[in-house]
């Protein structure tokens, strides 16, 4: 998320006088504020950044908190101020919810009461690291993962990680396409990134494109386009 995007959204609310109607749901639910909500059974993760007023006891009272993180940098707009910390924390949270490949009998998920229903330490039931399972498996995937990381400003990107789920947007997609063309010398369009946002999917799309036609070739110096 860019500051310009936030400014655009705020400007739209202000100039069109729709800020009040957008907050109407809070007004309509004011009667419910005095009532204690039922405890949600949904597994919940909490990320606390500087400036956030979060009381852990209250959060755990109303929610099934299975993951709690506190960070020393960032702020209320964590996706803008510390995207690397936020993305990594989200990945850690969902790894705890990732089901094992097979249950105790080898025929599916384990029962809900079993301790093996979710991965809590980043390891699957087969002993394979969750990080290893998401690592790029081909040279092209490795190259694309490197370019993804450069454009998005993150430390690493897995083969199943989506470009937009890691904070990408249309402008960054254009930048990614330019780097793919210049570094890998393959023909790719911005639409390909939207259609195939993950590293693995885009690598497969590029392989199909190469099989159906020639890739980009550098133009000799002094050669004018169209001659």
C-alpha positions as CSV (number, residue, x, y, z in Angstrom):
1,X,0.0,0.0,0.0
2,X,1.4,3.4,-1.0
3,X,0.8,6.7,0.7
4,X,-0.7,8.0,-2.5
5,X,-3.3,5.3,-2.4
6,X,-4.3,6.2,1.2
7,X,-4.4,9.9,0.2
8,X,-6.6,9.1,-2.7
9,X,-9.1,7.1,-0.6
10,X,-9.3,9.8,2.1
11,X,-9.8,12.5,-0.6
12,X,-12.6,10.5,-2.2
13,X,-14.4,10.2,1.1
14,X,-13.8,13.9,1.9
15,X,-14.7,15.5,-1.5
16,X,-17.8,13.3,-2.0
17,X,-19.0,13.7,1.6
18,X,-19.4,9.9,1.9
19,X,-17.4,9.5,5.1
20,X,-20.5,9.6,7.2
21,X,-22.4,6.9,5.3
22,X,-19.3,4.7,5.2
23,X,-19.3,4.7,9.0
24,X,-23.0,4.1,9.3
25,X,-22.5,0.5,10.2
26,X,-20.9,1.6,13.5
27,X,-23.9,3.8,14.2
28,X,-26.4,1.0,13.6
29,X,-24.5,-1.4,15.8
30,X,-24.1,1.0,18.7
31,X,-26.7,-0.9,20.7
32,X,-24.6,-4.0,20.6
33,X,-21.5,-2.3,22.0
34,X,-22.7,-2.6,25.6
35,X,-23.2,-6.4,25.2
36,X,-20.4,-8.9,25.6
37,X,-19.9,-10.7,22.3
38,X,-19.9,-14.5,22.2
39,X,-16.4,-16.0,22.1
40,X,-15.4,-16.6,18.5
41,X,-14.2,-20.2,17.9
42,X,-12.3,-19.1,14.8
43,X,-8.5,-19.4,15.2
44,X,-7.2,-15.8,15.4
45,X,-3.8,-14.2,15.1
46,X,-2.8,-10.8,16.6
47,X,0.0,-8.6,15.5
48,X,0.8,-5.6,17.7
49,X,2.8,-2.7,16.3
50,X,4.0,0.4,18.0
51,X,1.0,2.7,18.7
52,X,-1.6,0.0,18.8
53,X,-3.7,-0.2,21.9
54,X,-4.3,-3.9,22.3
55,X,-5.1,-5.6,25.6
56,X,-4.2,-9.3,25.3
57,X,-6.5,-10.4,28.1
58,X,-9.5,-8.9,26.3
59,X,-8.5,-10.2,22.9
60,X,-8.2,-13.7,24.4
61,X,-11.5,-13.4,26.2
62,X,-13.4,-12.8,23.0
63,X,-11.4,-14.7,20.5
64,X,-9.5,-18.0,20.1
65,X,-6.1,-16.5,19.9
66,X,-3.5,-19.0,18.7
67,X,-0.8,-16.6,17.6
68,X,0.4,-13.4,19.2
69,X,3.2,-11.2,18.0
70,X,4.6,-7.8,19.1
71,X,7.0,-5.7,17.0
72,X,9.3,-2.9,17.8
73,X,8.9,-1.0,14.5
74,X,6.0,-0.2,12.2
75,X,2.7,1.3,13.2
76,X,-1.1,1.2,12.8
77,X,-0.7,1.0,9.0
78,X,1.6,-2.0,9.2
79,X,1.1,-3.0,5.5
80,X,2.6,0.4,4.6
81,X,5.1,0.9,7.4
82,X,6.5,-2.6,7.9
83,X,5.3,-4.9,5.1
84,X,8.2,-7.3,5.6
85,X,7.2,-7.9,9.2
86,X,3.5,-8.2,8.5
87,X,3.9,-10.6,5.6
88,X,6.2,-12.9,7.5
89,X,3.9,-12.9,10.5
90,X,0.9,-13.8,8.4
91,X,2.8,-16.7,6.8
92,X,3.8,-18.0,10.3
93,X,0.2,-17.8,11.5
94,X,-1.2,-19.8,8.5
95,X,1.5,-22.4,8.8
96,X,0.0,-23.2,12.2
97,X,-3.3,-23.8,10.5
98,X,-2.0,-25.8,7.6
99,X,-3.5,-29.4,7.8
100,X,-1.3,-32.4,7.5
101,X,-1.3,-34.3,4.2
102,X,-2.8,-37.4,5.8
103,X,-4.4,-38.4,9.1
104,X,-3.2,-41.1,11.5
105,X,-4.6,-43.8,9.2
106,X,-3.1,-42.3,6.1
107,X,-6.5,-41.6,4.6
108,X,-7.1,-37.9,5.3
109,X,-7.1,-35.3,8.0
110,X,-6.9,-36.3,11.6
111,X,-9.8,-35.7,14.0
112,X,-10.2,-32.2,15.4
113,X,-9.1,-33.3,18.8
114,X,-5.8,-34.8,17.6
115,X,-2.7,-32.8,18.1
116,X,-1.6,-33.6,14.5
117,X,-4.4,-31.7,12.8
118,X,-2.3,-28.6,12.4
119,X,1.3,-27.8,11.9
120,X,2.6,-25.9,14.9
121,X,6.3,-26.0,14.3
122,X,6.6,-25.6,10.5
123,X,6.9,-29.3,9.9
124,X,4.5,-31.6,8.1
125,X,3.5,-35.1,9.2
126,X,6.0,-36.5,6.7
127,X,8.8,-34.6,8.3
128,X,9.2,-32.1,5.4
129,X,9.7,-28.5,6.3
130,X,6.8,-26.2,5.3
131,X,9.4,-23.8,4.0
132,X,11.1,-26.5,1.9
133,X,7.8,-27.5,0.4
134,X,7.3,-23.9,-0.7
135,X,10.8,-23.4,-2.0
136,X,11.3,-22.9,-5.8
137,X,11.8,-26.2,-7.5
138,X,13.3,-25.1,-10.9
139,X,15.8,-22.6,-12.0
140,X,13.1,-20.5,-13.6
141,X,11.1,-20.5,-10.3
142,X,14.3,-19.5,-8.4
143,X,14.9,-16.6,-10.9
144,X,11.3,-15.4,-10.7
145,X,11.3,-15.7,-6.9
146,X,14.4,-13.5,-6.8
147,X,12.7,-10.9,-9.0
148,X,9.5,-11.0,-6.9
149,X,11.5,-10.4,-3.8
150,X,13.4,-7.5,-5.4
151,X,10.3,-5.7,-6.6
152,X,8.2,-6.3,-3.4
153,X,11.0,-5.5,-1.1
154,X,10.8,-8.8,0.9
155,X,13.5,-11.2,2.0
156,X,12.2,-14.3,0.2
157,X,9.3,-15.5,-1.9
158,X,8.1,-19.1,-2.1
159,X,6.8,-20.9,-5.3
160,X,3.2,-20.7,-4.1
161,X,3.3,-17.2,-2.8
162,X,1.1,-14.8,-4.7
163,X,2.5,-11.5,-6.0
164,X,-0.6,-9.5,-4.8
165,X,-1.0,-11.3,-1.5
166,X,2.6,-10.1,-0.7
167,X,1.7,-6.5,-1.3
168,X,2.0,-6.2,-5.0
169,X,-0.2,-3.9,-7.1
170,X,-0.4,-2.8,-10.8
171,X,2.5,-0.4,-10.7
172,X,4.8,-3.0,-9.1
173,X,3.5,-5.6,-11.6
174,X,4.7,-3.4,-14.5
175,X,8.1,-3.1,-12.8
176,X,8.2,-6.9,-12.4
177,X,7.4,-7.4,-16.1
178,X,10.2,-5.1,-17.1
179,X,12.7,-7.0,-15.0
180,X,11.5,-10.4,-16.2
181,X,12.0,-9.3,-19.8
182,X,15.4,-7.7,-19.3
183,X,16.8,-10.4,-16.9
184,X,15.2,-13.6,-18.3
185,X,14.7,-12.5,-21.9
186,X,11.2,-14.0,-22.1
187,X,8.0,-12.4,-23.4
188,X,5.6,-11.6,-20.6
189,X,2.7,-9.2,-20.2
190,X,1.2,-7.5,-17.1
191,X,-1.9,-9.6,-17.7
192,X,0.2,-12.7,-17.2
193,X,1.0,-11.5,-13.6
194,X,-2.7,-11.0,-12.9
195,X,-3.7,-14.3,-14.3
196,X,-0.8,-16.2,-12.7
197,X,0.3,-14.3,-9.6
198,X,2.3,-17.1,-7.9
199,X,5.8,-17.9,-8.8
200,X,5.0,-21.5,-9.8
201,X,2.0,-20.4,-12.0
202,X,3.9,-17.7,-13.8
203,X,6.8,-20.0,-14.4
204,X,4.5,-22.4,-16.1
205,X,2.9,-19.7,-18.1
206,X,6.3,-18.5,-19.4
207,X,7.2,-22.1,-20.3
208,X,4.0,-22.5,-22.3
209,X,4.7,-19.2,-24.0
210,X,8.2,-20.3,-25.0
211,X,6.9,-23.5,-26.4
212,X,4.4,-21.7,-28.6
213,X,6.7,-19.1,-30.0
214,X,10.2,-17.4,-29.8
215,X,11.1,-15.2,-26.8
216,X,12.4,-11.7,-26.9
217,X,15.7,-11.1,-28.8
218,X,17.9,-8.1,-28.3
219,X,17.8,-5.7,-31.3
220,X,21.2,-5.0,-32.9
221,X,22.5,-1.5,-32.5
222,X,21.6,0.9,-35.3
223,X,18.6,-1.1,-36.3
224,X,15.5,1.0,-36.5
225,X,12.2,-0.6,-35.5
226,X,9.9,-1.3,-38.5
227,X,12.7,-1.7,-41.0
